[in-house]
Structures are given as structure tokens and as C-alpha cells.
């Protein structure tokens, strides 16, 4: 080879190498520019309320004094310290005070999370992944640092051995990887394509991801790898364990009481999400088998704070000298989170309840006004919406343009009054003589093929009487059910109440072996994947779900899909209200009632900030001031 040829080839190779290096540099720069920026927080929809660099949440007293002991009463017993597994009954307070998550919830927002164990995060626009960067100060109570290995260990342990909700959600993680000592990235599997909604979709063909998954991973409990053994994790145990939270385990008296001691060396005490919180030196839970004993203990000062849900007790049960003297305070706290739906659910899998006219007639025969006045001092409010007491409720709000577009393909799925926002549950004069509604109910039942024979309402074609069973457990309202079944008997309908133990009740719920049950579907301001478990057609055909009513509605499925794919707060709210309208219109339950505000009784030395978060009562922002 001549020297000229060698020089030409060398120059050409150098040029190619240089171009390759420059191309790689450009590609790397482009990738870096496309990488998501680090964030201090994430909101399910919209933007977190608190900016980067905020000092504390607005609903706390950042100057709240530390110290003292707060004692609370709990019904029942406990036999385990692990709230993350199915087995056993976990002690109260472990998850709240001992075990921490990567991110902390902002309790004055629908669903926003802020830095806790993770000081920052990275999330792409399509939410196909999330990267957590751990706070270098994060440490367990034994002083050992919280590492990426602990995060991955916790993820794998909960995915394989945790409660069903952890196993279900974490299966959506396609890849979990460690990016250094303090960084972890979770990449998610794309969702099954959602059914078309009839509207053009600009992102058609693109992979779609569950937009809630980054937040779900942010709430993942982080456990110490050097503390837990995977093989024994699922066993119930009363052995205290190391964790990173603001409290450590104190005195444990199995099934009777448990206390937690504030860790003076808690690594996160000065974080913005913690300032003004976790003010008690000791938090103690005392367990009681008898509710009447528990309230007497409160009256004598053995219990400091008592949330109340029984209207009879709220009206009459606290009349002691300490109340008149101002030493006991009865506080009604505003709350903006949904009350959820408590109702008598029809099992529409049963032939008797497949006809919506029958379900609507039984709704008319429930006399809420009389029951509320005669049994509950008039303190309950009638529930009308599945997202009652919140901005997500469709009651009193006409459908907006987005809802109308979502529901356009299902013209028969929503009743006109529900669409217009004028729907209300049936009402009576409260006298106990619900004659107008009885007439309307009888007309519906006659239209459905029933007639009266010898004082009984029977199917005119088959001669079978209209009779059904209400399955109940110890949490049911016996006097309410007695009043309701008595009214049904006046029209010739036989309804019996069967009370069973908790094990049998759960078994029959799992197999949908009932005609009607009294149940509650709780809700938040950020409903998500759990709605599929409650209302989807797939859930209706699967044992063990919360679709107790057997709802099989394409419209409901489409509204849930729209809710889960919503990228803006406005689109999300419209989709939830559209779902609410579909469920209300289906007459799947006889709605019962809810407490309009949170009722809290407490002794005077217990103090609470002036600003109440939208979630209402939250023990960790209270403090002690003055003498007990």
C-alpha cells in the first residue's frame, strides 16, 4: 500500500469516526432534552397546589408544640403488626406512624403527592414510567440509610406476598431497575386498548398507560431489606420491626392496646411535608369489645379524641357535666371528600331484580324522612349520588358539554331528570304514611306483571309471590331494616332479614349468593382503577369483586375508560359525573344516608389548626395545649 493510499484511508476513517462521535453527541443531547425534568411533586390531574420550595402545608400549625400523649379508642382486637398482608388483624396506626412511602399525600387536594423518602421524581408526559430519587438523609430508625435496594426489595415483596391490591397494581410494572445507590425507575406495561368513545382520538394507535400508576408507586410502603425475611413476611407477628417513619413501636399488649413513641432522631422531621405534624410524644390505641364501654371511657377522660358516626350518641350520648363546663368539645368539621354510597344493593343477577321497574318501585317504598326522624334524630342526610357531598356528584348539576358528548352513544343510559341535574330520591312527608309513593310503586309493579292476591303481591303469569331476603351482618341497621320490611309488607311484599356471622357473610358476598345486601362503596376525590372492580362488566362476571349489584353496562364501562384516560382536571370531573349519572339512572341500589359533616368529640386540651383540610379529621396535625 502506498503512503498516499494509507493517508487517504486514514483521513477517511478519522472523518467517519468524528462524524460518528458528533452524531452520538447530538443524539445524547436530544435524548437529554427529551428526558423529563425532576419534579418535587405530582398531581393526578393538573398541577400540585404547593410549589417547589414550599415550607409547610397550609392546613397545619407549623409552630404546634411537641409533647404529651394522645389516647384513642378502637373497637375489636388485633393479632399482628403487619398491615401489608392478608393474614391477621393488624394493629391500628402502624401504616400511619411507623411505615413510610416514597411520597406523601397532600390532604387538601384531590390526589397530589410530595417528596418524602424520595426527594424528587421524573415522569414522562405519557406516564409510562416514574423515577424516584431518594433523599440522601432518608434513614431507618436504626440509623441505616434507605437505599434503592430497599425500594426494590419492598416492591418485589409486596408484589408477590402483599395484600391483593399491591399484587394487582404492581403486576402492571414491566420493569423495575436500580439507577445508582439512591435512584429507582419503574416502567409500566401499556394498558389494553380502551373501547372507542365515538369521538376522534388524536392519540389513536399510540400506547396508553394507566395514568394513576406513578402515584400508586409513590404510595408504596418502603421496608428495610435488612429487617424482613421474604419467607416469613406473610406470617402474623407481634415482633416490632425497624422502619423509617416518625414513630417507633412502644408498649404492645396483644389485642388490648398498642402505643407508638415519637422518634427524636426521625430523619424527616424538618421536611416541608412533615412540619407541624406528628406532634405527640406518644400515640396510644386502647381496644374495646363493647362500644358503650368505650364511650364511657371517653367521658371519664381515658380517651382524648373520639370520631362519632352514630347520630343517637351524637345527639344524646355526650350529655355529661364536662360538656356543659366546656372541658369536652363537640366539633362538626366540614369535609369535601365524597361520602360514598351506602345503600341496599339489589343483586341484579337474581331474576326478581332484573326488571328495573321492580327496583324503582322498592326505592319508592323506602321512607327515608320517617326513618331519619324517628330513628336518627333527623341528623342524617339522604344520599343521592355515588360521589355524594363533593364536586364529583352529578346531583343538582346539569350535564356539561363534555358529559353530553361522552354519553351521546348511550341515549337510554341516563334518565332525563338525571341528565338535567334535577333528579332527587323519592321523598315523603315523614309521617310514616307514605301513601303517594305507595301508589306510584304499585303502578310500577303492576306494569312489571305483578298483582295482589289474598293480600300478597304475586307475579300474574307464574303465581310466584314477590319475596326476597336481605343478607346482613353485625354492621347493619336492624331498626332501619325492620321499618323498611314492615312498609313492604303493607303492599304484600315479603322481605326477610338474615343476619349471619362475618365469615359466612364474606363467603356469600364472594359468590354473590344473596338477593339484597346493605353495603358501602367509599370514595375519594380521585376515583380510579377501583371503579372497574365495582362497576365493570368484567367484574360482574368475576367472583370476589365489589360489583355487588351485578352492573353490566357498556355505558358505565365507557365512562370509567374516559375517567382513567383523562389528562385534565376538567375532563376527569366530567367523566366521573357521567359515570355517576349512569349508575344513578340504573336504580342499582336504594340509597340510604350519610353524615353531612364529620363529628368529632374531644377534650379541651386537644387542639387542631384553624384550617380544616378537605379530607377533614386527621390525627397527625393535632397537638396538646394546656392541662388535661
C-alpha positions as CSV (number, residue, x, y, z in Angstrom):
1,X,0.0,0.0,0.0
2,X,1.4,3.4,-1.0
3,X,1.8,6.1,1.6
4,X,-0.8,8.3,-0.3
5,X,-3.4,5.5,-0.2
6,X,-2.7,4.9,3.5
7,X,-3.1,8.7,4.3
8,X,-6.4,8.9,2.2
9,X,-7.8,5.9,4.1
10,X,-6.7,7.1,7.5
11,X,-8.3,10.5,6.8
12,X,-11.5,8.9,5.7
13,X,-11.7,6.7,8.8
14,X,-10.9,9.7,11.0
15,X,-13.7,11.6,9.3
16,X,-16.2,8.8,9.8
17,X,-15.2,8.4,13.5
18,X,-15.5,12.1,14.0
19,X,-19.0,12.1,12.4
20,X,-20.0,9.1,14.5
21,X,-18.9,10.9,17.7
22,X,-20.7,14.1,16.7
23,X,-23.8,12.1,15.8
24,X,-23.8,10.3,19.1
25,X,-23.3,13.5,20.9
26,X,-26.2,15.1,19.1
27,X,-28.4,12.0,19.8
28,X,-27.4,12.1,23.5
29,X,-28.1,15.8,23.7
30,X,-31.5,15.3,22.1
31,X,-32.3,12.4,24.5
32,X,-31.3,14.6,27.4
33,X,-33.5,17.4,26.2
34,X,-36.4,14.9,25.9
35,X,-35.9,13.5,29.3
36,X,-38.5,14.6,31.9
37,X,-37.4,17.2,34.3
38,X,-37.1,16.5,38.0
39,X,-40.3,17.4,40.0
40,X,-40.9,17.9,43.7
41,X,-44.5,16.6,43.4
42,X,-47.1,15.1,41.1
43,X,-50.8,15.5,40.8
44,X,-53.2,13.0,39.3
45,X,-54.7,15.9,37.3
46,X,-53.5,19.4,36.8
47,X,-50.7,20.9,38.9
48,X,-49.9,20.3,42.6
49,X,-51.1,23.1,44.8
50,X,-47.8,23.6,46.7
51,X,-44.8,24.9,44.6
52,X,-41.3,23.7,44.8
53,X,-39.6,25.1,47.9
54,X,-42.8,25.4,50.0
55,X,-42.3,25.3,53.7
56,X,-45.3,23.5,55.1
57,X,-48.9,22.6,54.2
58,X,-51.5,25.3,54.7
59,X,-53.7,23.1,56.9
60,X,-51.1,22.6,59.7
61,X,-49.8,24.8,62.5
62,X,-46.1,24.9,61.8
63,X,-45.5,26.2,65.3
64,X,-47.5,23.4,67.0
65,X,-45.8,22.4,70.3
66,X,-44.5,18.8,70.6
67,X,-45.2,16.6,73.5
68,X,-47.8,14.7,75.5
69,X,-49.7,11.5,74.9
70,X,-53.0,11.1,72.9
71,X,-55.2,8.1,73.6
72,X,-57.8,6.8,71.2
73,X,-60.3,4.0,71.4
74,X,-60.7,1.2,68.8
75,X,-63.3,-1.5,68.5
76,X,-62.3,-5.1,68.4
77,X,-58.8,-6.6,68.8
78,X,-55.6,-7.2,66.9
79,X,-53.1,-10.0,66.5
80,X,-50.5,-8.7,64.1
81,X,-48.2,-5.7,63.5
82,X,-48.1,-6.1,59.7
83,X,-50.9,-4.2,57.8
84,X,-49.5,-5.1,54.4
85,X,-50.6,-8.8,54.4
86,X,-53.9,-10.6,54.3
87,X,-53.5,-12.7,57.4
88,X,-54.4,-11.4,60.8
89,X,-55.9,-8.3,62.1
90,X,-53.3,-5.5,62.1
91,X,-53.0,-3.1,64.9
92,X,-54.2,0.5,64.3
93,X,-51.6,3.1,63.5
94,X,-48.8,1.0,62.0
95,X,-49.2,2.3,58.5
96,X,-49.8,5.9,59.6
97,X,-47.0,6.3,62.1
98,X,-44.3,3.7,61.5
99,X,-44.1,2.8,57.8
100,X,-43.4,5.5,55.2
101,X,-43.9,5.7,51.5
102,X,-41.8,7.2,48.8
103,X,-44.1,10.2,48.5
104,X,-46.5,11.9,51.0
105,X,-50.1,12.8,50.3
106,X,-51.4,16.4,50.3
107,X,-54.6,16.1,52.3
108,X,-56.0,19.4,51.0
109,X,-56.0,18.2,47.3
110,X,-57.9,15.5,45.4
111,X,-54.7,13.5,44.8
112,X,-51.3,15.1,44.9
113,X,-48.1,13.6,46.2
114,X,-45.0,15.4,47.5
115,X,-41.4,14.3,48.3
116,X,-40.8,12.2,51.3
117,X,-38.4,9.3,51.1
118,X,-37.9,10.3,47.5
119,X,-36.9,14.0,47.3
120,X,-37.7,14.2,43.6
121,X,-39.2,12.3,40.7
122,X,-39.1,12.1,36.9
123,X,-42.3,11.3,35.0
124,X,-42.7,11.4,31.2
125,X,-45.8,13.0,29.8
126,X,-47.4,9.7,28.9
127,X,-46.8,8.4,32.4
128,X,-45.2,5.3,31.1
129,X,-42.6,5.3,33.9
130,X,-41.5,7.0,37.1
131,X,-38.1,7.5,38.5
132,X,-37.6,8.1,42.2
133,X,-34.5,9.9,43.6
134,X,-34.2,9.1,47.3
135,X,-33.4,11.8,49.8
136,X,-29.8,11.3,50.9
137,X,-30.9,11.9,54.6
138,X,-33.6,9.2,54.5
139,X,-32.8,6.6,57.2
140,X,-34.5,3.8,59.2
141,X,-34.8,4.1,62.9
142,X,-31.7,2.1,63.5
143,X,-29.7,4.7,61.6
144,X,-29.1,2.7,58.4
145,X,-29.8,4.7,55.2
146,X,-32.8,3.9,53.0
147,X,-31.4,2.7,49.7
148,X,-32.6,1.8,46.2
149,X,-32.1,-1.8,47.2
150,X,-34.7,-1.4,50.0
151,X,-37.2,0.1,47.5
152,X,-36.8,-2.7,45.0
153,X,-36.9,-5.3,47.8
154,X,-40.2,-3.8,49.1
155,X,-41.7,-3.7,45.5
156,X,-40.8,-7.4,44.9
157,X,-42.0,-8.5,48.4
158,X,-45.4,-6.7,48.1
159,X,-45.9,-7.8,44.5
160,X,-45.5,-11.5,45.5
161,X,-46.6,-11.6,49.1
162,X,-48.5,-8.4,49.9
163,X,-52.3,-7.7,50.1
164,X,-54.3,-8.2,46.9
165,X,-54.3,-4.5,46.0
166,X,-50.4,-4.5,46.0
167,X,-50.2,-7.6,43.9
168,X,-52.8,-6.4,41.4
169,X,-51.2,-2.9,40.8
170,X,-47.6,-3.9,40.9
171,X,-48.2,-6.5,38.2
172,X,-48.5,-3.5,35.9
173,X,-44.8,-2.8,36.3
174,X,-43.0,-4.1,33.2
175,X,-39.5,-3.3,34.6
176,X,-38.0,-2.2,37.9
177,X,-34.4,-1.2,37.9
178,X,-31.8,0.5,40.1
179,X,-30.1,3.6,38.7
180,X,-27.4,4.0,41.2
181,X,-27.4,3.9,45.0
182,X,-30.4,6.2,45.5
183,X,-32.4,6.1,42.3
184,X,-35.1,3.6,41.1
185,X,-37.1,3.5,37.9
186,X,-40.4,1.7,37.4
187,X,-41.6,1.3,33.8
188,X,-45.2,0.3,33.2
189,X,-46.9,-2.1,30.8
190,X,-49.3,-0.4,28.3
191,X,-53.0,-0.8,29.0
192,X,-55.4,-2.8,26.9
193,X,-56.9,-0.5,24.2
194,X,-59.9,1.3,25.6
195,X,-63.1,0.9,23.6
196,X,-63.8,3.7,21.2
197,X,-66.0,6.6,22.6
198,X,-67.3,7.8,19.2
199,X,-65.1,10.9,19.3
200,X,-61.9,11.3,17.3
201,X,-58.9,10.4,19.3
202,X,-55.7,12.2,18.4
203,X,-53.6,9.6,20.1
204,X,-55.2,6.6,18.4
205,X,-52.7,3.9,17.8
206,X,-50.3,5.2,20.5
207,X,-49.6,3.0,23.5
208,X,-51.6,4.2,26.5
209,X,-50.6,3.7,30.1
210,X,-52.5,3.7,33.4
211,X,-52.1,7.4,34.4
212,X,-52.6,6.5,38.1
213,X,-49.7,4.1,38.3
214,X,-46.9,6.7,39.0
215,X,-48.9,7.9,42.0
216,X,-49.7,4.3,43.2
217,X,-45.9,3.6,43.2
218,X,-45.3,6.8,45.0
219,X,-47.5,5.5,47.8
220,X,-45.7,2.2,48.0
221,X,-44.6,1.4,51.6
222,X,-40.8,1.0,51.9
223,X,-39.4,-1.7,54.2
224,X,-35.9,-2.3,55.4
225,X,-34.3,-5.1,53.5
226,X,-32.1,-6.0,56.4
227,X,-35.2,-6.3,58.7
228,X,-37.6,-8.6,56.8
229,X,-37.3,-12.1,55.6
230,X,-39.4,-12.9,52.4
231,X,-40.2,-16.4,53.6
232,X,-41.8,-15.3,56.9
233,X,-43.3,-12.0,55.7
234,X,-46.8,-13.4,55.3
235,X,-47.0,-14.8,58.9
236,X,-48.8,-12.8,61.5
237,X,-46.3,-11.5,64.1
238,X,-46.2,-9.1,67.1
239,X,-42.5,-8.6,66.8
240,X,-41.7,-4.9,66.4
241,X,-39.7,-4.1,63.3
242,X,-37.4,-1.3,62.1
243,X,-38.9,1.3,59.8
244,X,-38.3,4.9,58.7
245,X,-41.5,6.6,60.0
246,X,-41.8,9.4,62.6
247,X,-42.7,6.9,65.4
248,X,-41.3,3.6,66.6
249,X,-43.2,0.8,68.4
250,X,-43.8,1.3,72.1
251,X,-45.7,-0.9,74.5
252,X,-47.6,-3.8,72.9
253,X,-50.3,-5.5,74.9
254,X,-51.7,-8.1,72.4
255,X,-55.3,-7.3,71.4
256,X,-55.7,-4.8,74.2
257,X,-53.6,-1.7,73.5
258,X,-50.6,-0.5,71.5
259,X,-48.6,2.6,71.7
260,X,-46.1,4.4,69.4
261,X,-43.2,6.6,70.6
262,X,-42.1,9.7,68.6
263,X,-38.6,9.1,67.3
264,X,-36.4,12.2,68.4
265,X,-33.9,11.3,65.7
266,X,-36.5,11.0,62.9
267,X,-34.7,11.8,59.7
268,X,-37.6,13.6,58.1
269,X,-38.9,15.9,60.9
270,X,-37.9,19.1,59.1
271,X,-39.3,18.2,55.7
272,X,-42.0,20.6,54.4
273,X,-44.5,17.7,54.3
274,X,-43.9,17.0,58.0
275,X,-43.6,20.4,59.5
276,X,-46.5,20.9,62.0
277,X,-47.3,17.2,62.0
278,X,-46.6,14.2,64.3
279,X,-46.7,16.4,67.4
280,X,-47.5,13.8,70.2
281,X,-44.6,12.2,72.0
282,X,-46.8,9.1,72.3
283,X,-49.9,7.8,70.4
284,X,-51.8,5.1,72.2
285,X,-54.7,2.9,70.9
286,X,-56.9,1.1,73.5
287,X,-59.1,-1.7,72.2
288,X,-62.7,-2.3,73.4
289,X,-65.1,-5.1,72.7
290,X,-68.1,-3.0,73.7
291,X,-68.9,0.3,72.2
292,X,-70.8,1.5,75.2
293,X,-67.8,0.9,77.4
294,X,-65.6,2.8,75.0
295,X,-67.8,6.0,75.1
296,X,-67.9,5.8,79.0
297,X,-64.1,5.7,79.0
298,X,-64.1,8.8,76.8
299,X,-66.5,10.6,79.2
300,X,-64.1,9.9,82.1
301,X,-61.1,11.2,80.2
302,X,-59.4,7.9,79.4
303,X,-59.8,8.6,75.7
304,X,-58.9,12.0,74.3
305,X,-60.5,12.2,70.9
306,X,-63.5,10.3,69.5
307,X,-64.8,10.5,65.9
308,X,-68.5,9.7,66.1
309,X,-70.9,8.3,63.4
310,X,-73.9,7.3,65.5
311,X,-76.5,10.2,65.4
312,X,-78.2,8.9,68.6
313,X,-74.9,9.1,70.5
314,X,-74.0,12.5,69.0
315,X,-77.4,13.9,70.0
316,X,-77.7,12.4,73.5
317,X,-74.6,10.4,74.4
318,X,-72.3,13.1,75.5
319,X,-74.5,14.9,77.9
320,X,-72.2,15.0,80.9
321,X,-71.1,17.9,83.2
322,X,-67.7,18.1,81.4
323,X,-69.6,19.1,78.2
324,X,-71.5,21.9,79.9
325,X,-68.3,23.1,81.5
326,X,-66.5,23.3,78.2
327,X,-64.0,20.6,79.1
328,X,-65.4,18.3,76.4
329,X,-65.8,19.9,72.9
330,X,-68.2,18.6,70.2
331,X,-66.8,19.7,66.9
332,X,-68.5,19.5,63.5
333,X,-65.9,19.6,60.8
334,X,-66.6,20.5,57.2
335,X,-65.3,17.9,54.7
336,X,-65.3,17.9,50.9
337,X,-64.3,14.3,50.2
338,X,-67.2,12.2,48.9
339,X,-69.4,10.4,51.4
340,X,-69.6,7.5,49.1
341,X,-72.6,5.4,48.5
342,X,-74.2,3.4,51.4
343,X,-77.3,1.6,50.2
344,X,-79.4,-1.5,50.0
345,X,-77.9,-3.1,46.9
346,X,-80.0,-5.2,44.5
347,X,-78.3,-8.3,43.1
348,X,-79.5,-7.9,39.5
349,X,-78.2,-11.4,38.8
350,X,-81.3,-12.6,40.6
351,X,-84.4,-12.9,38.3
352,X,-86.5,-10.9,40.7
353,X,-84.4,-7.8,40.4
354,X,-83.6,-7.9,36.7
355,X,-86.6,-5.7,36.0
356,X,-85.7,-2.1,36.7
357,X,-89.4,-1.3,37.4
358,X,-89.3,-3.6,40.4
359,X,-86.1,-1.9,41.7
360,X,-87.6,1.5,41.2
361,X,-90.8,0.5,43.0
362,X,-88.8,-0.7,46.0
363,X,-86.9,2.6,46.0
364,X,-90.3,4.4,46.3
365,X,-91.2,2.3,49.3
366,X,-88.2,3.3,51.3
367,X,-89.4,6.1,53.6
368,X,-86.2,8.0,54.5
369,X,-87.8,11.0,56.0
370,X,-89.8,8.9,58.5
371,X,-86.8,6.7,59.4
372,X,-84.4,9.6,59.8
373,X,-86.8,11.5,62.1
374,X,-87.9,8.5,64.2
375,X,-84.6,6.6,64.5
376,X,-81.8,9.1,63.9
377,X,-82.9,12.5,65.3
378,X,-83.1,13.9,61.8
379,X,-79.3,14.2,61.7
380,X,-78.6,12.1,58.6
381,X,-78.8,13.5,55.0
382,X,-80.2,11.4,52.2
383,X,-77.6,10.1,49.8
384,X,-78.4,10.7,46.1
385,X,-75.0,10.3,44.4
386,X,-72.2,7.8,44.3
387,X,-69.9,10.7,44.9
388,X,-72.2,12.5,47.4
389,X,-71.0,15.6,49.2
390,X,-68.4,16.5,46.7
391,X,-67.7,18.3,43.4
392,X,-67.8,15.0,41.6
393,X,-71.5,14.5,42.2
394,X,-73.9,14.9,39.3
395,X,-76.8,15.8,41.6
396,X,-78.0,19.4,41.1
397,X,-75.7,19.9,38.1
398,X,-76.9,19.6,34.5
399,X,-74.6,17.7,32.2
400,X,-71.9,19.8,30.6
401,X,-70.8,19.6,27.0
402,X,-68.1,17.0,27.7
403,X,-70.6,14.8,29.6
404,X,-73.1,15.1,26.8
405,X,-70.5,14.1,24.2
406,X,-69.4,11.1,26.3
407,X,-73.0,9.9,26.8
408,X,-74.2,10.6,23.2
409,X,-73.7,7.0,22.2
410,X,-75.9,5.8,25.0
411,X,-79.2,7.8,24.8
412,X,-81.1,5.4,27.0
413,X,-78.5,5.0,29.7
414,X,-79.3,8.2,31.6
415,X,-82.8,9.3,32.8
416,X,-83.8,12.9,31.6
417,X,-84.0,14.2,35.1
418,X,-80.6,12.9,36.0
419,X,-79.2,14.4,32.8
420,X,-80.7,17.7,33.7
421,X,-79.5,17.6,37.2
422,X,-83.0,17.8,38.7
423,X,-83.2,14.2,40.0
424,X,-83.9,13.6,43.7
425,X,-84.5,10.4,45.6
426,X,-88.2,9.7,46.4
427,X,-89.5,11.9,49.3
428,X,-92.3,11.6,51.8
429,X,-93.8,13.9,54.4
430,X,-92.1,12.0,57.2
431,X,-95.4,10.9,58.8
432,X,-94.9,7.2,58.2
433,X,-97.9,7.1,55.9
434,X,-96.1,7.1,52.5
435,X,-99.3,6.7,50.5
436,X,-98.4,8.8,47.4
437,X,-95.2,6.8,46.9
438,X,-97.1,3.5,47.6
439,X,-99.5,4.3,44.8
440,X,-96.6,5.1,42.4
441,X,-94.8,1.9,43.4
442,X,-97.9,-0.3,43.0
443,X,-98.4,1.2,39.5
444,X,-94.8,0.2,38.5
445,X,-95.2,-3.3,39.9
446,X,-98.4,-3.8,38.1
447,X,-96.7,-2.7,34.9
448,X,-93.9,-5.2,35.7
449,X,-96.6,-8.0,35.8
450,X,-97.5,-8.2,39.5
451,X,-100.9,-8.2,41.1
452,X,-102.4,-8.6,44.6
453,X,-104.0,-12.0,45.5
454,X,-105.2,-12.7,49.0
455,X,-103.0,-9.9,50.4
456,X,-99.9,-11.0,48.7
457,X,-98.2,-9.4,45.6
458,X,-97.6,-12.2,43.1
459,X,-96.4,-12.5,39.5
460,X,-99.6,-12.7,37.4
461,X,-98.1,-15.1,34.9
462,X,-96.4,-17.5,37.3
463,X,-98.2,-17.0,40.6
464,X,-94.9,-16.7,42.4
465,X,-95.0,-14.2,45.3
466,X,-92.7,-11.2,45.4
467,X,-90.4,-12.2,48.2
468,X,-86.7,-11.8,48.8
469,X,-84.0,-11.9,51.6
470,X,-81.8,-9.1,52.9
471,X,-78.5,-10.6,53.9
472,X,-76.9,-8.7,56.8
473,X,-74.0,-8.8,59.3
474,X,-73.5,-7.1,62.6
475,X,-72.9,-3.7,61.0
476,X,-76.4,-3.5,59.6
477,X,-79.1,-1.1,60.9
478,X,-81.6,-3.6,62.4
479,X,-84.3,-1.0,63.2
480,X,-84.0,0.5,59.7
481,X,-84.4,-2.9,58.0
482,X,-87.4,-3.6,60.3
483,X,-89.1,-0.4,59.3
484,X,-88.4,-1.0,55.6
485,X,-89.6,-4.6,55.6
486,X,-92.7,-3.5,57.5
487,X,-93.6,-1.0,54.8
488,X,-93.1,-3.6,52.1
489,X,-95.5,-6.0,53.9
490,X,-98.3,-3.4,53.7
491,X,-98.1,-3.8,49.9
492,X,-98.0,-7.6,50.1
493,X,-94.2,-8.0,49.6
494,X,-92.4,-10.4,51.9
495,X,-88.8,-9.4,52.7
496,X,-86.9,-11.2,55.4
497,X,-83.6,-10.2,57.1
498,X,-81.0,-12.9,57.7
499,X,-78.1,-11.9,59.9
500,X,-75.0,-14.2,59.6
501,X,-71.5,-14.2,61.1
502,X,-68.7,-12.4,59.3
503,X,-67.1,-15.5,57.8
504,X,-70.4,-16.7,56.3
505,X,-71.3,-13.2,55.2
506,X,-68.0,-12.8,53.3
507,X,-68.3,-16.2,51.7
508,X,-71.8,-15.4,50.4
509,X,-70.6,-12.0,49.1
510,X,-67.7,-13.6,47.3
511,X,-70.1,-15.9,45.4
512,X,-72.9,-13.3,45.1
513,X,-75.2,-15.6,47.0
514,X,-77.8,-13.0,48.1
515,X,-80.8,-11.1,47.0
516,X,-80.0,-7.8,48.7
517,X,-77.3,-6.5,51.0
518,X,-76.6,-3.3,52.9
519,X,-73.2,-2.2,51.8
520,X,-71.0,0.9,51.3
521,X,-68.8,1.9,48.4
522,X,-66.4,4.5,49.8
523,X,-64.9,7.1,47.5
524,X,-62.3,9.8,47.3
525,X,-61.9,12.9,45.1
526,X,-59.7,10.9,42.8
527,X,-61.6,7.7,42.0
528,X,-59.5,5.4,39.7
529,X,-59.0,1.8,38.9
530,X,-61.1,0.6,41.8
531,X,-64.2,1.7,39.7
532,X,-63.5,-1.2,37.3
533,X,-63.7,-3.6,40.3
534,X,-67.0,-2.1,41.3
535,X,-69.0,-1.5,38.1
536,X,-67.4,-3.1,35.0
537,X,-69.0,-6.0,33.1
538,X,-65.8,-8.0,33.7
539,X,-66.2,-7.6,37.4
540,X,-69.8,-8.6,37.3
541,X,-68.8,-11.9,35.9
542,X,-65.9,-12.5,38.3
543,X,-66.3,-13.8,41.8
544,X,-65.0,-11.8,44.7
545,X,-65.3,-8.3,43.2
546,X,-67.1,-5.3,44.6
547,X,-69.7,-5.3,41.8
548,X,-72.2,-6.5,44.3
549,X,-75.1,-5.2,42.3
550,X,-74.1,-7.1,39.1
551,X,-73.9,-3.9,37.0
552,X,-73.4,-4.9,33.3
553,X,-73.5,-1.6,31.4
554,X,-71.5,-0.7,28.4
555,X,-72.1,3.0,29.2
556,X,-70.6,2.5,32.7
557,X,-67.5,0.8,31.1
558,X,-67.0,3.6,28.7
559,X,-67.3,6.3,31.3
560,X,-64.7,4.5,33.5
561,X,-62.4,4.3,30.5
562,X,-62.8,8.0,29.9
563,X,-62.2,8.8,33.6
564,X,-59.0,6.7,33.6
565,X,-57.6,8.3,30.4
566,X,-58.5,11.9,31.4
567,X,-55.4,14.2,31.3
568,X,-57.0,17.4,32.6
569,X,-59.0,18.0,35.8
570,X,-62.0,19.2,33.7
571,X,-62.1,16.1,31.6
572,X,-61.7,13.9,34.7
573,X,-64.6,15.6,36.6
574,X,-66.9,15.4,33.6
575,X,-66.2,11.6,33.1
576,X,-66.8,10.9,36.8
577,X,-70.1,12.8,36.8
578,X,-71.1,11.0,33.6
579,X,-70.4,7.7,35.4
580,X,-72.5,8.9,38.4
581,X,-75.4,9.7,36.1
582,X,-75.3,6.2,34.5
583,X,-75.2,4.5,37.9
584,X,-78.0,6.7,39.4
585,X,-80.2,6.0,36.4
586,X,-79.8,2.2,36.7
587,X,-81.6,2.0,40.1
588,X,-79.0,-0.5,41.3
589,X,-79.3,0.5,45.0
590,X,-81.8,2.0,47.4
591,X,-79.6,4.9,48.6
592,X,-79.5,5.3,52.4
593,X,-77.9,8.3,54.1
594,X,-74.6,9.9,55.2
595,X,-73.4,12.3,57.9
596,X,-73.2,15.8,56.3
597,X,-70.2,16.8,58.4
598,X,-67.5,14.9,60.4
599,X,-68.5,14.7,64.1
600,X,-65.5,14.8,66.5
601,X,-65.7,14.9,70.3
602,X,-62.5,15.7,72.2
603,X,-61.2,17.0,75.5
604,X,-60.4,20.7,75.6
605,X,-56.6,20.3,75.8
606,X,-56.6,18.7,72.3
607,X,-56.1,21.4,69.7
608,X,-56.5,21.4,65.9
609,X,-55.4,24.0,63.3
610,X,-57.9,26.7,62.2
611,X,-57.9,25.4,58.6
612,X,-59.5,22.1,58.0
613,X,-58.2,20.1,55.0
614,X,-60.7,18.9,52.5
615,X,-60.2,15.4,53.9
616,X,-61.4,16.5,57.3
617,X,-60.2,14.9,60.5
618,X,-56.5,14.0,60.5
619,X,-54.9,13.0,63.9
620,X,-51.3,13.8,62.9
621,X,-52.0,17.6,62.7
622,X,-53.4,17.8,66.2
623,X,-51.4,18.8,69.3
624,X,-51.8,19.2,73.1
625,X,-52.0,22.6,74.7
626,X,-52.9,23.2,78.4
627,X,-53.6,20.7,81.1
628,X,-55.7,17.5,80.7
